[in-house]
Amino acid sequence: MTQPNPSRRILVVALLMAVMIISVLDKTIFAFAGPQIIDELQLSPEQFGFIGSAFFFLYSISGVLVGFLANRLPSRWILSGMSLVWMAAQLLTALATSFYTLVASRLLLGAGCGPGTAVTQHACFKWYAPRERVLPAALIQVAIMLGAIAGALALPLLIERLGWRAGYLLLAGVGLLWLLLWQLCGREGQYDDANDDSGGAALPYRHLLLNRTFVGITLIAFCSYLPNALLYSWLPTYLQKGLGLTPMQSGYLVLSTTLGVIVLNLLVSSLSQRALQRGASVRAAMVMPPLLACLVAALAFALMGLSATGLAATLGLFLVGGILVNLLSAFGYSIVAYIVPARQRGSMLAIHIGLLTSAGMLAPHLVGQAIGWQGGDLAAGFELAIGLFGLALLASTLLGLLLIDPERSRRDLAAHADTPETIPAPAPSQA
């Protein structure tokens, strides 16, 4: 196999990181613009929560469908098409004058963003061997966090000075600039693992979807995404209208959480990759660190939501939970990519991400309902929902400790590849 060109690999990964930053900005501007949108369009908490959930109605479906296309089509063209959809959604939102227009724009943006993480990770993995992927996968996740930082620093100020509609127009222009650069420089990698020891043959999807490791990591990821999904809808509104923070103070809190996530991801992923290179088991190096982090995060969220705490303690518990729960993503993608055949990596990453992000349809709506249960008290309702999410994460993580064993799953799936059920794999596509 031809070794990847180092300079080309760096350039492509940088562009993949850039598109994830843009994706996060496109998603989070709605959250930061939330107070202005609620006031201008006279939205109720239930309506705002529904709009937040609408983003995820097509997110998972689109992610899975495009993930299957990623098995056959070059990532370069899939990402280009997705970028065009994002731009159209931002322009539609900038022109929105009603609840229904906002719902339509969020549906469109969700359909465009749904495949983003899976296709981007799939494109990145084409440039790295299986045991080299933890750190580059973490870099893509770091890009998501950098997008959150950029949003926390720039979007509140931009919206305050120019208004939320101008912010949406500006992001559409940024997306167009990235698309032009991607068309000039984006390419497919050479590492598609067709000859690695997992076998190049495709497997029946029932074996892959019901595999204990896939089930375990996807269940934990779903529960971990429940609080994360609120970044795109309720979180800034909770901080400002619920706790009385200013827009910039809420931005600084998101910034602090994001910086913590970046440092933790880079540190732990580097240590994990070093341990793998020294011969550590995949379970010890790739499974235990994020699951232990999820256990602590779950306890922090449960305490935040289900016990009486002051403002400082509430914010401290949120910071701890918000930082630690975000260690899981990059490791989860690497685990899925490790156990599945290369020719089904794009679709299986998309299914994994589609299932976990389906939590986004549930979380904003549940917060809106919880606020109603608490008599309209925004802070109490938000915190109640967070506490329940923490309990769900705790239960799923304990179950995951019993289920997740990537090396065993890889052996089991490789054994299935030798049975008569194996499906002949299609020829790999060329860029």
Backbone torsions as a table, in degrees:
resi	resn	phi	psi	omega
1	MET	NA	135.7	177.9
2	THR	-67.4	131.2	180.0
3	GLN	-73.5	143.1	-179.5
4	PRO	-62.9	143.4	173.8
5	ASN	-69.5	119.5	-174.0
6	PRO	-59.3	-43.7	-177.8
7	SER	-68.0	-39.1	177.4
8	ARG	-65.3	-40.7	179.2
9	ARG	-60.6	-44.0	179.8
10	ILE	-62.6	-42.9	-178.9
11	LEU	-64.2	-45.4	-178.6
12	VAL	-64.9	-44.3	179.5
13	VAL	-62.6	-38.0	177.1
14	ALA	-62.3	-41.6	177.8
15	LEU	-67.4	-36.4	176.5
16	LEU	-65.6	-39.0	175.3
17	MET	-63.7	-39.9	-178.9
18	ALA	-63.2	-41.0	-178.3
19	VAL	-69.3	-30.2	176.1
20	MET	-70.5	-35.1	174.7
21	ILE	-61.0	-46.0	179.5
22	ILE	-62.9	-40.6	179.2
23	SER	-59.0	-43.7	-180.0
24	VAL	-65.4	-42.4	177.5
25	LEU	-60.4	-43.0	179.1
26	ASP	-61.2	-35.6	-178.6
27	LYS	-79.8	-40.5	-170.3
28	THR	-83.8	-16.7	-179.7
29	ILE	-59.8	-32.8	178.1
30	PHE	-60.8	-39.2	-179.4
31	ALA	-67.0	-45.7	-179.0
32	PHE	-70.4	-30.3	177.7
33	ALA	-83.1	-4.3	-174.6
34	GLY	-49.8	-52.4	-179.0
35	PRO	-58.1	-42.1	178.3
36	GLN	-66.1	-41.9	-179.3
37	ILE	-64.7	-43.5	178.9
38	ILE	-59.2	-45.0	-178.3
39	ASP	-70.0	-43.3	-175.4
40	GLU	-69.7	-40.9	-176.4
41	LEU	-100.2	3.4	175.4
42	GLN	55.6	55.8	-178.6
43	LEU	-91.5	143.0	173.3
44	SER	-82.8	163.8	175.9
45	PRO	-56.6	-38.6	179.5
46	GLU	-65.9	-40.0	178.4
47	GLN	-65.7	-44.6	180.0
48	PHE	-63.6	-40.4	177.3
49	GLY	-63.9	-37.7	179.2
50	PHE	-66.2	-41.4	177.7
51	ILE	-62.1	-41.8	177.0
52	GLY	-61.0	-40.9	178.0
53	SER	-70.4	-32.0	-176.5
54	ALA	-59.0	-30.1	177.5
55	PHE	-54.8	-31.7	-174.4
56	PHE	-96.9	-1.6	-176.7
57	PHE	-62.4	-41.4	178.8
58	LEU	-104.8	-3.7	-175.1
59	TYR	-58.6	-53.1	-176.3
60	SER	-70.9	-41.8	-179.8
61	ILE	-61.6	-48.5	178.8
62	SER	-61.1	-41.5	-179.7
63	GLY	-59.5	-44.1	-178.9
64	VAL	-68.4	-45.8	-178.1
65	LEU	-62.3	-45.6	179.8
66	VAL	-70.2	-30.3	176.4
67	GLY	-59.8	-38.9	176.5
68	PHE	-66.7	-35.8	175.3
69	LEU	-64.2	-32.4	-179.0
70	ALA	-65.2	-21.5	174.8
71	ASN	-67.1	-23.5	-171.7
72	ARG	-118.2	-31.7	-174.9
73	LEU	-103.5	151.4	177.4
74	PRO	-61.5	137.6	178.6
75	SER	-61.0	-28.6	-178.6
76	ARG	-55.9	-45.6	-175.8
77	TRP	-80.3	-31.4	177.2
78	ILE	-64.6	-45.6	179.2
79	LEU	-64.1	-34.8	178.4
80	SER	-64.5	-45.5	178.4
81	GLY	-62.6	-40.1	178.7
82	MET	-62.9	-40.0	-179.9
83	SER	-61.6	-38.9	177.8
84	LEU	-63.6	-39.3	178.3
85	VAL	-64.7	-41.7	178.5
86	TRP	-58.4	-44.8	-178.6
87	MET	-62.8	-42.4	178.9
88	ALA	-62.1	-40.5	179.9
89	ALA	-65.1	-40.7	179.7
90	GLN	-65.2	-39.8	178.6
91	LEU	-65.5	-39.9	178.7
92	LEU	-63.0	-41.7	179.3
93	THR	-64.7	-40.4	-180.0
94	ALA	-59.7	-25.9	-179.1
95	LEU	-98.8	1.7	-173.2
96	ALA	-65.4	139.2	177.0
97	THR	-128.3	2.3	-176.9
98	SER	-150.3	167.8	175.8
99	PHE	-56.7	-41.7	-174.6
100	TYR	-70.0	-36.3	177.1
101	THR	-66.1	-39.4	177.5
102	LEU	-64.5	-40.3	177.3
103	VAL	-60.8	-45.2	-179.3
104	ALA	-62.7	-41.6	-178.4
105	SER	-67.9	-37.4	178.9
106	ARG	-71.1	-35.1	174.2
107	LEU	-60.5	-46.0	-179.0
108	LEU	-64.6	-43.5	179.5
109	LEU	-64.7	-40.3	178.3
110	GLY	-62.3	-40.7	177.9
111	ALA	-63.2	-35.9	179.1
112	GLY	-76.7	-35.0	-177.4
113	CYS	-84.3	-21.8	-175.7
114	GLY	-50.4	-46.5	-179.4
115	PRO	-80.7	-3.9	-168.2
116	GLY	-55.4	-54.8	-175.9
117	THR	-65.8	-44.0	-178.5
118	ALA	-63.1	-47.8	-178.1
119	VAL	-66.7	-39.0	179.9
120	THR	-66.6	-45.2	177.4
121	GLN	-64.1	-41.4	178.1
122	HIS	-59.6	-45.1	178.4
123	ALA	-63.2	-39.5	178.6
124	CYS	-66.0	-43.6	-177.4
125	PHE	-64.0	-21.8	177.1
126	LYS	-66.1	-13.1	-178.6
127	TRP	-103.7	2.7	-175.4
128	TYR	-138.9	147.4	175.1
129	ALA	-72.6	161.5	-172.5
130	PRO	-55.2	-41.7	-176.7
131	ARG	-88.4	9.2	176.7
132	GLU	-109.4	9.1	-166.6
133	ARG	-94.5	-12.6	-175.9
134	VAL	-62.5	-47.2	-177.7
135	LEU	-68.0	-47.9	177.2
136	PRO	-63.0	-35.0	175.1
137	ALA	-62.2	-38.6	177.9
138	ALA	-66.7	-34.2	178.2
139	LEU	-63.5	-38.7	176.4
140	ILE	-64.0	-40.4	177.0
141	GLN	-66.9	-36.9	176.3
142	VAL	-61.6	-37.4	177.7
143	ALA	-60.2	-38.5	176.5
144	ILE	-61.1	-42.0	178.6
145	MET	-67.3	-37.6	176.3
146	LEU	-62.5	-36.2	175.0
147	GLY	-63.0	-39.0	177.5
148	ALA	-65.4	-38.5	177.5
149	ILE	-64.7	-47.8	179.2
150	ALA	-58.6	-40.2	178.2
151	GLY	-65.7	-43.1	-178.6
152	ALA	-64.3	-35.2	-177.9
153	LEU	-82.8	-42.5	-169.8
154	ALA	-96.5	-40.1	-170.8
155	LEU	-66.2	-43.8	178.4
156	PRO	-59.2	-42.2	180.0
157	LEU	-67.2	-43.3	179.1
158	LEU	-61.1	-46.0	-178.4
159	ILE	-67.1	-38.9	-179.1
160	GLU	-64.5	-38.3	-174.3
161	ARG	-90.0	-37.4	-173.8
162	LEU	-110.9	-16.1	-177.2
163	GLY	95.8	157.6	-173.5
164	TRP	-70.2	-29.9	-179.0
165	ARG	-67.1	-40.7	177.7
166	ALA	-63.9	-35.4	177.7
167	GLY	-61.6	-42.7	178.5
168	TYR	-64.8	-40.1	178.5
169	LEU	-64.2	-40.4	179.4
170	LEU	-63.3	-41.8	-179.9
171	LEU	-66.1	-33.4	175.4
172	ALA	-62.1	-39.7	177.6
173	GLY	-66.1	-38.2	176.9
174	VAL	-63.4	-40.9	177.6
175	GLY	-61.7	-38.7	178.3
176	LEU	-64.1	-40.6	178.8
177	LEU	-62.3	-44.2	178.5
178	TRP	-61.8	-41.3	-178.5
179	LEU	-59.8	-41.2	178.4
180	LEU	-63.9	-43.2	178.6
181	LEU	-65.1	-40.0	-179.1
182	TRP	-64.9	-39.2	178.2
183	GLN	-65.7	-30.6	178.7
184	LEU	-78.5	-36.6	-168.1
185	CYS	-119.8	-17.3	-174.9
186	GLY	-70.2	136.2	179.6
187	ARG	-144.5	165.8	175.6
188	GLU	-89.6	144.9	176.3
189	GLY	-81.2	169.4	-177.0
190	GLN	-96.4	-13.1	-177.0
191	TYR	-86.9	99.9	175.0
192	ASP	-119.1	12.7	169.5
193	ASP	58.6	17.9	-175.5
194	ALA	-61.4	-23.2	-177.3
195	ASN	-110.8	12.4	-179.7
196	ASP	-78.9	178.4	-170.9
197	ASP	-79.3	3.2	172.1
198	SER	-83.5	-10.1	-179.8
199	GLY	87.7	145.0	-179.4
200	GLY	-87.3	-10.1	-175.3
201	ALA	-76.4	146.9	174.4
202	ALA	-78.6	154.5	-179.2
203	LEU	-117.1	156.0	171.6
204	PRO	-57.7	136.7	-175.1
205	TYR	-65.9	-22.9	178.5
206	ARG	-64.5	-34.3	177.0
207	HIS	-67.4	-39.6	-178.4
208	LEU	-72.2	-45.5	-174.7
209	LEU	-71.8	-30.2	-179.2
210	LEU	-95.0	2.9	177.9
211	ASN	-62.8	138.0	-173.9
212	ARG	-58.3	-39.3	-179.7
213	THR	-68.0	-43.7	179.8
214	PHE	-63.9	-43.8	179.2
215	VAL	-61.4	-46.6	-176.5
216	GLY	-64.4	-47.7	-176.2
217	ILE	-70.0	-32.6	-179.9
218	THR	-72.4	-37.3	178.0
219	LEU	-64.0	-45.5	178.3
220	ILE	-63.1	-42.2	-179.0
221	ALA	-62.6	-38.6	176.9
222	PHE	-59.2	-48.7	-178.0
223	CYS	-67.8	-33.8	178.8
224	SER	-70.5	-24.8	-177.7
225	TYR	-81.2	-16.3	179.2
226	LEU	-56.1	-53.2	176.2
227	PRO	-71.4	-33.0	-178.9
228	ASN	-64.1	-35.3	-178.0
229	ALA	-62.3	-22.5	-177.5
230	LEU	-72.2	-15.2	175.8
231	LEU	-59.8	-31.3	-175.5
232	TYR	-91.1	4.0	-179.0
233	SER	-144.1	-75.7	-166.6
234	TRP	-88.0	-25.1	-167.5
235	LEU	-57.9	-55.5	179.7
236	PRO	-60.4	-35.4	178.5
237	THR	-66.0	-40.2	175.8
238	TYR	-61.0	-45.8	-177.8
239	LEU	-65.1	-37.9	-175.7
240	GLN	-86.0	-53.8	-176.6
241	LYS	-83.5	-27.0	-178.5
242	GLY	-88.0	-45.7	-176.9
243	LEU	-103.2	-7.7	176.2
244	GLY	82.1	16.7	176.8
245	LEU	-76.8	153.3	174.8
246	THR	-76.6	164.0	176.8
247	PRO	-55.1	-41.3	-179.4
248	MET	-70.1	-37.0	177.1
249	GLN	-63.4	-41.4	177.5
250	SER	-64.9	-36.6	176.2
251	GLY	-63.7	-40.1	178.9
252	TYR	-65.4	-35.4	178.3
253	LEU	-66.2	-45.2	176.1
254	VAL	-61.5	-39.6	178.7
255	LEU	-61.5	-44.4	-179.6
256	SER	-62.7	-43.2	178.0
257	THR	-61.3	-43.8	-176.4
258	THR	-66.2	-42.1	177.2
259	LEU	-61.2	-40.8	176.8
260	GLY	-61.8	-40.7	178.3
261	VAL	-63.0	-43.3	-179.4
262	ILE	-61.7	-49.7	-178.6
263	VAL	-61.1	-45.4	-178.6
264	LEU	-63.4	-44.3	-179.6
265	ASN	-63.2	-46.2	-179.2
266	LEU	-65.7	-40.7	-178.6
267	LEU	-67.1	-52.6	-174.6
268	VAL	-70.3	-38.4	179.7
269	SER	-67.0	-36.5	176.9
270	SER	-65.2	-44.2	178.0
271	LEU	-64.6	-39.4	179.1
272	SER	-63.9	-46.4	-179.5
273	GLN	-64.6	-37.0	176.8
274	ARG	-64.3	-40.6	178.7
275	ALA	-64.3	-39.8	177.8
276	LEU	-63.0	-41.5	179.6
277	GLN	-65.8	-24.7	178.7
278	ARG	-91.5	4.1	173.7
279	GLY	100.2	9.9	178.7
280	ALA	-66.9	153.9	177.5
281	SER	-68.8	153.8	179.0
282	VAL	-64.6	-36.8	179.3
283	ARG	-63.1	-43.6	-179.1
284	ALA	-68.9	-39.2	-173.0
285	ALA	-89.0	-28.7	-172.3
286	MET	-115.5	-19.1	-176.2
287	VAL	-102.1	-49.9	-173.3
288	MET	-63.9	-42.8	-178.8
289	PRO	-58.1	-51.6	-178.6
290	PRO	-69.1	-30.6	-179.9
291	LEU	-71.8	-37.4	174.8
292	LEU	-64.2	-38.9	176.9
293	ALA	-62.7	-39.8	179.3
294	CYS	-65.5	-35.5	177.7
295	LEU	-61.4	-46.1	179.7
296	VAL	-66.7	-41.4	179.1
297	ALA	-61.0	-41.4	-179.6
298	ALA	-61.2	-42.9	178.4
299	LEU	-64.2	-39.3	179.4
300	ALA	-64.0	-45.2	179.5
301	PHE	-64.7	-40.5	179.7
302	ALA	-63.0	-43.6	178.7
303	LEU	-65.2	-39.9	179.9
304	MET	-61.1	-41.6	-172.6
305	GLY	-91.6	-24.4	-170.8
306	LEU	-115.8	9.0	176.5
307	SER	-133.2	152.6	-179.7
308	ALA	-78.2	115.1	180.0
309	THR	-133.6	157.6	176.1
310	GLY	-78.5	178.6	-177.2
311	LEU	-60.3	-46.4	-177.4
312	ALA	-62.7	-44.7	-179.9
313	ALA	-65.3	-40.3	178.9
314	THR	-60.1	-48.1	-179.7
315	LEU	-66.5	-36.7	178.7
316	GLY	-64.7	-44.3	178.2
317	LEU	-65.1	-37.8	177.1
318	PHE	-63.5	-41.9	178.8
319	LEU	-61.4	-46.4	-179.7
320	VAL	-61.4	-50.7	-179.7
321	GLY	-63.6	-43.4	-177.5
322	GLY	-65.4	-33.1	178.5
323	ILE	-74.8	-51.0	-172.8
324	LEU	-69.1	-35.7	-176.7
325	VAL	-66.6	-22.8	-177.2
326	ASN	-86.9	6.4	172.3
327	LEU	-76.9	-20.1	-170.2
328	LEU	-69.9	-37.9	-165.6
329	SER	-56.0	-57.5	-176.0
330	ALA	-60.6	-40.1	177.9
331	PHE	-66.0	-39.5	179.1
332	GLY	-61.8	-44.3	178.8
333	TYR	-63.8	-41.0	179.8
334	SER	-65.6	-37.2	178.8
335	ILE	-65.9	-45.2	178.1
336	VAL	-61.3	-46.6	179.7
337	ALA	-62.8	-30.8	-179.1
338	TYR	-69.3	-36.6	-171.7
339	ILE	-91.7	-19.8	-172.3
340	VAL	-99.2	154.2	174.3
341	PRO	-60.7	146.1	-175.6
342	ALA	-59.1	-36.5	-176.7
343	ARG	-70.9	-10.2	176.7
344	GLN	-117.0	11.5	-177.3
345	ARG	-64.2	-45.5	-179.1
346	GLY	-59.0	-46.5	-178.9
347	SER	-69.1	-39.7	-178.5
348	MET	-70.7	-36.4	173.1
349	LEU	-62.4	-41.7	-179.7
350	ALA	-65.2	-41.2	178.4
351	ILE	-64.6	-45.7	177.9
352	HIS	-56.7	-49.7	-177.8
353	ILE	-69.5	-36.7	177.5
354	GLY	-62.8	-40.7	178.7
355	LEU	-68.2	-44.1	-177.1
356	LEU	-69.5	-39.9	-178.3
357	THR	-77.0	-9.8	172.9
358	SER	-62.1	-18.0	172.8
359	ALA	-59.7	-25.9	179.2
360	GLY	-66.9	-23.6	174.3
361	MET	-71.2	-29.4	-173.8
362	LEU	-89.5	-43.3	-168.8
363	ALA	-61.3	-53.7	-178.7
364	PRO	-61.5	-37.4	179.1
365	HIS	-65.1	-41.6	179.0
366	LEU	-64.1	-36.9	177.2
367	VAL	-63.2	-45.3	177.3
368	GLY	-58.4	-41.0	178.3
369	GLN	-67.7	-40.6	-179.2
370	ALA	-64.2	-35.3	175.9
371	ILE	-62.3	-39.8	175.4
372	GLY	-63.9	-40.4	178.4
373	TRP	-61.4	-30.8	-178.5
374	GLN	-93.1	21.7	176.2
375	GLY	69.7	27.3	179.5
376	GLY	88.7	2.2	177.8
377	ASP	-76.1	105.3	-173.8
378	LEU	-61.8	-46.3	-177.3
379	ALA	-64.4	-46.5	-178.3
380	ALA	-64.6	-40.4	179.5
381	GLY	-67.1	-43.0	178.0
382	PHE	-60.7	-46.0	-177.2
383	GLU	-68.5	-35.4	175.4
384	LEU	-60.6	-46.0	178.9
385	ALA	-61.2	-42.3	179.1
386	ILE	-61.0	-41.9	179.0
387	GLY	-62.0	-41.3	177.6
388	LEU	-66.2	-38.9	177.1
389	PHE	-62.5	-37.2	178.5
390	GLY	-63.5	-41.3	178.3
391	LEU	-64.6	-40.1	177.9
392	ALA	-63.8	-40.8	178.8
393	LEU	-65.7	-39.3	178.7
394	LEU	-60.7	-48.6	-178.9
395	ALA	-63.2	-43.4	-177.6
396	SER	-68.5	-34.8	-179.8
397	THR	-69.0	-40.8	176.8
398	LEU	-61.4	-39.8	176.2
399	LEU	-67.0	-39.1	179.6
400	GLY	-63.0	-33.0	177.2
401	LEU	-60.8	-28.6	178.5
402	LEU	-84.1	-31.6	-171.1
403	LEU	-91.5	-38.5	-165.1
404	ILE	-81.1	118.2	177.6
405	ASP	-149.7	85.9	-172.1
406	PRO	-59.0	-40.2	-177.4
407	GLU	-67.4	-41.3	176.1
408	ARG	-63.5	-43.0	179.7
409	SER	-63.8	-39.3	179.3
410	ARG	-62.9	-41.6	177.9
411	ARG	-65.6	-43.3	-179.5
412	ASP	-62.2	-43.0	-179.5
413	LEU	-70.5	-35.1	176.0
414	ALA	-64.0	-35.7	177.1
415	ALA	-66.0	-38.9	177.0
416	HIS	-63.0	-29.4	-178.8
417	ALA	-66.1	-19.8	-179.9
418	ASP	-90.4	-2.5	-178.3
419	THR	-87.2	163.2	178.8
420	PRO	-65.4	-10.8	-178.5
421	GLU	-75.1	-14.2	-172.7
422	THR	-57.8	134.8	179.8
423	ILE	-90.5	128.6	177.1
424	PRO	-58.0	135.1	-176.3
425	ALA	-84.2	143.3	174.9
426	PRO	-69.7	158.3	176.9
427	ALA	-66.2	138.6	-179.3
428	PRO	-64.4	143.7	179.6
429	SER	-76.2	158.8	178.1
430	GLN	-112.8	145.0	179.4
431	ALA	-66.9	NA	NA
